[in-house]
Amino acid sequence: MKASDALKASLESAKGWMLALVSDIQDAPTTFPTSNKGNHPLWCLGHVVHSEAGMVSGMVQGKPCPTAQWEALFGMGSAPDADSRKYPTMAALLAEWEKVRAETLKVLAAMSDADLDKPAQCPPELRPMFGTVGQVFAMIGLHITFHAGQVADARRALGRKPLLA
């Protein structure tokens, strides 16, 4: 197996977990996972879509982020708001993720193992996590699973049973 095949499998598994969780909470997309708030499912979904687009376009390709219009809503440092009217719908985010993921997989498929070892285009403070192109792809999957856990907690806050045990 090539490294890019392993990365693709990880990316697709992470996306599958997130999709299973958000599909079951579309009726309550701004449910906070704790009584102290946290990241609600609508924000988590938008954040992972926006982040994946930005990581691949910026850190791998050196291009502007195709979802830059969502930076204030979903970028690093943004805070989830309970008002769902401030956000794109889950359907719009899911449709955008299909486009973003298609580009991610296209870029990844063109990578050799040597390409994955090349330095990523990231600020020095992010190099421990995003130092190489391969690390960028690995972190996309880890990032999705991190936020999928928050969606799982929001589901539990609603009294729903775990989907993925």
N, C-alpha and C positions, 0 to 999 in steps of 0.2 A: 504494500500500500504506500502510495506517495503521501507526503506530508499534507499536500493540498486536499487529498481525499479524506484524511482524518479530520482536518479543519472543517471541510464541508459537512461531514457527518455530525460533528459537534454543533455547527451552526443550525443545521436543520432540526436536530433534536431539541435544541433550546427553543427554537421558534415553535415547534410543535407543542412543547409544554406550555408556552405562553398562550398560544392560540386556544388550547383546551381550557385554560383558566379564564381568559377574557370572554370566550364564547358563552360561558355560564354566568357571567355577571353583567351582561349588557343592559339588563333592566335596572342596575344600580351602579353605574360606572364611576360615581364619585364617592363611593363608600370608603371611608378611611379605615385603615387596618387596625387602629388602636383608638382608645379614648383620648389619646394625646395626638390624634391625627395621623400623620405619616403620609406616605405616597399612595394616593388612590389609583384604582385600575386605569382610569382614563389617562391620567398623567403618566403612569408607568408605561402604557402602550405608546403614547406619543413620544415619550423620552427615549425608549429603545429604538423606535423608528428613526427619530431625528439623530440620535447618537450614531447608529449604524451608518446612516447616510454621511454624516460628518467625518467619521473615522475613515471610511473607505475613500471618500472624495478628498479629504484633506491630508490625512496621514499617509495614505498609500499613493494616491494619484497626484497630490499637490494641486487640487482644484478647489473652487468654492463649494460650499455645502449646498446640495440641491434643495434642502428643506430649511434654508436660512430664515425663511419667513416665520418659522416656528421657534426660533432661538429664545425669545422672551417667555414663551409658554413652557418649553420643554428642555431648554439648555441647562448646562451645569449652573447650579445656584438658583434655578427657578423654584418657586414654591407652589405646590398644588393648591388649587382653589376649589371650593365646594360647588361653585356655579358652573355647571356643565355647559352653559351657553357661551362661555368664554373660550371653549375648545372646539376643534373640529370633532365631528362625530366619530364614534368607534369605526363605523363603516368606512369613512374617509381615511382614517388612519390605517386600517387594514388594507385598503386598496393601495395606499402609498407604500406600505411595507412590501407588497408584492413587487412593485417597481424597484424599490431600494434593494430588496433581496436579489432580484434578477441581476441587477448591476453588481452586487457583491459577488455572486457566484460566477458571473462572467469574468470579473477581474481576477478572482481566485483561480479560476480554471486556466488562465493564461500564465500563472506563476509556476516557475520551476522551484525546486528546493533552494537553489542559490538565490533566486529572487526573494524568497521568504526570509532569507538571512540578511537582506539588505537593511540598512537603517531606515526607520520610519521617519516621516517628516512631522516631528512633534516637539513641543517645547522641552527644554532640558529637565524640568521638574517632572515630566511625565515619562521620561525614558525608562525608569525601572519597570513600568508596566507596558509601555508601548515602544520599546527601543528598536524592535525590528518589525518588518512588515508582517512576518508570521505571528508575532506577539499581538499585533493589532487584530488580526483575524481571530486569534484565540480569545482575546479579551471581549470581542463582540459577543461570543457565545456565553462567556462567563457573566457578562453584564446583563444579558437577557435573563439568565437563570436567577441572578440576584433579585431582579425586579419581579420575576415570576413568583418568587417567595412572598413578596409584598402583596401581590394580587391574591395569592392563596390565603394570606392572613385576612385580607378584606372579605373574602368569601366566608371565612370562618366567623368574622365579626357579624355577618348576616345570618349565622346559624347553619350555613351549608356544610355538607359533609365534604371531606377531602376528595379531590378527583385523582390525585397522584399520591399514593401512600408509599 
